[in-house]
Amino acid sequence: SPPAIAKLNDENYTEWIIGIQALLTRKGLWEIASNPVSDTRPLGSENSRAVKNWREKNNLARAEIILNIEPAQYGHTSGTYAYEVWEELRRIHQARGFGTRMALLRNFWRMAKRPDQPMTSWIADVRRAARTLDEIDAPIEDEHTILVLTNGLPDAYSQVIVSLDSTPEHELSLEHVIKRLVNEEARVAASLPPPRAPDDVALAAITKPRTPIERITCFKCTKKGHYQRDCPQLNETASAAIDDSVAW
């Protein structure tokens, strides 16, 4: 089956351009979609073989782009050429105002790793957010990405954060930090107690430590060393009741 990507909507432009670029590249259409017509159209008349082939590839690229967007985006596809459609979509989705940039920046600085989130997923989330800001002319420096990556980690990673803070500046690259965090995930996982099975947790909740017999107090005779059901006085009372019954 042909490779599929999530269709473009009002929220996923940053992810969509990665997928559509890969799809167009796979089909040999990326160059014609991403460059002005003047740079890709060969010289010659409209009836020349080279121009006909170029026009066919242009139509295929334009169709591929349109087939991978939601119907709500169709209003941005009036261009005749694939490049025109590509540029119009880019212009519309990158036309974010000051308020949007501020909101995305606040969200970026507040990011935090979920307790059950794999480290690779956390890193991908932060880099995606940084890329989104870059797409709307609010570029994020690598040192800011490093700060968000480390500030959003739980306390279990405090050891590696201290180590990174003492790393010489010329060694503290984003790639270096990412490698350290991925490796640290294995160490942190090994230091945590293994998760208990649900049945074990339920059993622990209902099971109490057994009290030594010498500390047991009988509710019948108030003496220690036995339960009420085993009390000698209880046996004596039962025997007396039987004797009385026989005598009657």
C-alpha positions as CSV (number, residue, x, y, z in Angstrom):
1,S,0.0,0.0,0.0
2,P,1.2,3.6,-0.7
3,P,2.8,5.4,2.3
4,A,0.3,7.5,4.2
5,I,0.7,10.7,6.2
6,A,-1.7,12.6,8.4
7,K,-3.5,15.2,6.2
8,L,-2.8,18.8,6.7
9,N,-5.2,20.7,9.0
10,D,-5.0,23.9,11.1
11,E,-2.8,22.3,13.8
12,N,-0.2,20.0,12.2
13,Y,1.6,22.0,9.6
14,T,5.1,21.5,11.1
15,E,4.7,17.7,11.2
16,W,2.9,17.6,7.8
17,I,5.7,19.3,5.9
18,I,8.1,16.6,7.0
19,G,5.8,13.8,5.9
20,I,4.8,15.4,2.6
21,Q,8.4,16.2,1.7
22,A,9.4,12.6,2.3
23,L,6.4,11.4,0.2
24,L,7.2,13.8,-2.7
25,T,10.9,12.9,-2.6
26,R,10.1,9.2,-2.7
27,K,8.1,9.8,-5.9
28,G,10.7,12.1,-7.5
29,L,8.4,15.2,-7.2
30,W,10.0,17.2,-4.4
31,E,12.2,19.4,-6.6
32,I,9.4,20.5,-8.8
33,A,7.1,21.2,-5.8
34,S,9.7,23.2,-3.7
35,N,11.3,25.4,-6.4
36,P,10.0,28.2,-8.5
37,V,8.7,27.3,-11.9
38,S,11.4,29.4,-13.5
39,D,14.0,27.1,-11.9
40,T,12.5,23.8,-12.9
41,R,10.7,24.3,-16.2
42,P,12.9,23.2,-19.1
43,L,13.4,25.4,-22.1
44,G,11.3,24.7,-25.2
45,S,7.9,25.0,-26.6
46,E,4.8,23.7,-24.8
47,N,4.7,20.8,-27.3
48,S,8.3,19.7,-26.7
49,R,8.8,16.4,-24.9
50,A,10.8,17.9,-22.1
51,V,8.1,20.5,-21.3
52,K,5.3,17.9,-21.5
53,N,7.2,15.6,-19.1
54,W,7.8,18.6,-16.7
55,R,4.1,19.5,-16.9
56,E,3.1,16.0,-16.1
57,K,5.4,15.9,-13.1
58,N,4.0,19.3,-12.0
59,N,0.4,18.0,-12.2
60,L,1.4,14.9,-10.2
61,A,3.1,16.9,-7.5
62,R,0.2,19.3,-7.2
63,A,-2.3,16.4,-7.0
64,E,-0.2,14.7,-4.3
65,I,-0.2,17.8,-2.2
66,I,-3.9,18.3,-2.5
67,L,-4.7,14.7,-1.7
68,N,-2.8,15.0,1.5
69,I,-4.7,18.0,3.0
70,E,-8.0,18.3,4.7
71,P,-11.0,19.7,2.6
72,A,-10.9,22.8,4.8
73,Q,-7.5,23.6,3.2
74,Y,-8.7,23.4,-0.4
75,G,-9.2,27.1,-0.6
76,H,-5.5,27.6,-0.5
77,T,-4.8,25.5,-3.6
78,S,-5.9,27.7,-6.5
79,G,-2.4,27.9,-8.0
80,T,-1.8,26.2,-11.3
81,Y,1.6,24.9,-10.4
82,A,2.7,22.7,-7.5
83,Y,5.1,25.3,-6.3
84,E,2.4,27.9,-6.1
85,V,0.2,25.6,-4.0
86,W,3.1,24.7,-1.7
87,E,4.0,28.4,-1.2
88,E,0.4,29.4,-0.5
89,L,0.0,26.7,2.1
90,R,3.3,27.7,3.7
91,R,2.3,31.4,3.7
92,I,-1.0,30.7,5.3
93,H,0.2,28.4,8.0
94,Q,3.3,30.5,8.9
95,A,1.3,33.7,9.1
96,R,1.1,33.6,12.9
97,G,0.7,36.8,15.0
98,F,2.5,38.0,18.0
99,G,-0.1,36.5,20.4
100,T,0.3,33.0,18.9
101,R,4.1,33.2,19.2
102,M,3.8,34.3,22.9
103,A,1.4,31.4,23.6
104,L,3.7,28.8,21.9
105,L,6.7,30.2,23.7
106,R,5.0,29.9,27.1
107,N,4.0,26.4,26.3
108,F,7.6,25.6,25.2
109,W,9.1,26.8,28.5
110,R,6.5,24.9,30.6
111,M,6.9,21.5,28.9
112,A,7.5,18.6,31.3
113,K,8.1,14.9,30.7
114,R,5.2,12.6,31.6
115,P,6.0,10.0,34.2
116,D,5.5,7.1,31.8
117,Q,6.9,8.8,28.7
118,P,9.9,7.2,27.0
119,M,12.9,9.5,26.8
120,T,13.0,9.4,23.0
121,S,9.4,10.5,22.9
122,W,10.1,13.4,25.3
123,I,13.0,14.5,23.2
124,A,10.9,14.4,20.0
125,D,8.2,16.5,21.7
126,V,10.6,19.2,22.7
127,R,12.3,19.3,19.2
128,R,8.9,19.4,17.5
129,A,7.9,22.4,19.6
130,A,11.2,24.1,18.8
131,R,10.7,23.5,15.1
132,T,7.1,24.9,15.3
133,L,8.5,28.1,16.8
134,D,11.1,28.3,14.1
135,E,8.5,28.0,11.4
136,I,6.7,31.1,12.8
137,D,9.8,33.2,13.0
138,A,10.4,32.6,16.6
139,P,13.7,30.6,16.4
140,I,14.9,28.6,19.4
141,E,18.6,28.3,20.1
142,D,20.0,24.9,21.0
143,E,20.8,26.1,24.5
144,H,17.2,26.9,25.1
145,T,16.2,23.5,23.8
146,I,18.7,22.0,26.2
147,L,17.2,24.0,29.1
148,V,13.7,22.7,28.3
149,L,14.8,19.2,27.9
150,T,16.5,19.1,31.3
151,N,14.1,21.4,33.3
152,G,11.2,19.2,32.3
153,L,12.7,16.0,33.7
154,P,11.6,14.5,37.1
155,D,13.9,14.5,40.2
156,A,15.3,11.0,39.3
157,Y,17.4,12.8,36.6
158,S,18.9,15.4,39.0
159,Q,22.3,13.6,38.9
160,V,22.8,13.8,35.2
161,I,21.6,17.4,35.2
162,V,24.2,18.4,37.7
163,S,26.8,16.6,35.6
164,L,25.6,18.5,32.4
165,D,25.8,21.8,34.3
166,S,29.5,21.2,34.9
167,T,30.3,20.1,31.3
168,P,32.6,22.5,29.5
169,E,30.7,24.9,27.2
170,H,32.5,23.7,24.0
171,E,31.3,20.1,24.8
172,L,27.7,20.9,25.7
173,S,26.0,20.4,22.4
174,L,22.4,19.5,21.9
175,E,23.4,16.1,20.5
176,H,25.7,15.5,23.5
177,V,22.8,16.2,25.9
178,I,20.4,14.0,24.0
179,K,22.8,11.0,24.1
180,R,23.4,11.5,27.8
181,L,19.7,11.6,28.5
182,V,18.9,8.5,26.5
183,N,21.7,6.6,28.4
184,E,20.6,8.0,31.7
185,E,17.1,6.6,31.2
186,A,18.5,3.1,31.4
187,R,20.3,3.9,34.6
188,V,17.2,5.5,36.2
189,A,15.0,2.6,35.2
190,A,17.5,0.1,36.7
191,S,17.5,2.0,40.0
192,L,13.8,2.0,40.4
193,P,12.0,-0.9,42.2
194,P,10.2,-3.2,39.7
195,P,6.5,-2.6,39.3
196,R,4.3,-4.9,41.4
197,A,1.7,-7.0,39.7
198,P,-1.9,-5.9,40.4
199,D,-2.6,-9.2,42.2
200,D,0.4,-8.6,44.5
201,V,-0.8,-5.1,45.3
202,A,-4.3,-6.3,46.1
203,L,-3.0,-9.2,48.2
204,A,-0.7,-6.8,50.2
205,A,-3.7,-4.6,50.9
206,I,-5.7,-7.3,52.5
207,T,-2.9,-9.4,54.1
208,K,-1.7,-8.4,57.5
209,P,1.4,-9.8,59.3
210,R,0.5,-12.8,61.5
211,T,0.7,-12.0,65.2
212,P,2.7,-14.5,67.3
213,I,0.5,-16.8,69.3
214,E,2.1,-15.8,72.6
215,R,0.8,-12.3,72.1
216,I,-2.8,-13.3,71.3
217,T,-5.3,-12.4,74.1
218,C,-8.4,-14.6,74.5
219,F,-11.6,-12.6,74.7
220,K,-13.2,-15.4,76.8
221,C,-10.7,-15.7,79.7
222,T,-8.6,-12.6,78.9
223,K,-5.4,-14.8,79.1
224,K,-2.7,-14.8,76.5
225,G,-1.5,-17.8,74.4
226,H,-4.7,-18.8,72.6
227,Y,-7.7,-17.7,70.6
228,Q,-11.2,-17.6,72.0
229,R,-12.2,-20.6,69.9
230,D,-9.5,-22.7,71.6
231,C,-10.2,-21.4,75.2
232,P,-10.3,-24.2,77.8
233,Q,-13.1,-22.4,79.6
234,L,-15.2,-22.6,76.4
235,N,-14.7,-26.4,76.4
236,E,-15.6,-26.6,80.0
237,T,-18.8,-24.6,79.5
238,A,-19.8,-26.8,76.6
239,S,-19.2,-30.0,78.6
240,A,-21.2,-28.7,81.5
241,A,-24.1,-27.9,79.1
242,I,-24.0,-31.4,77.7
243,D,-24.0,-32.9,81.2
244,D,-27.0,-30.8,82.2
245,S,-28.9,-31.8,79.1
246,V,-28.3,-35.5,79.8
247,A,-29.3,-35.2,83.4
248,W,-32.5,-33.5,82.4
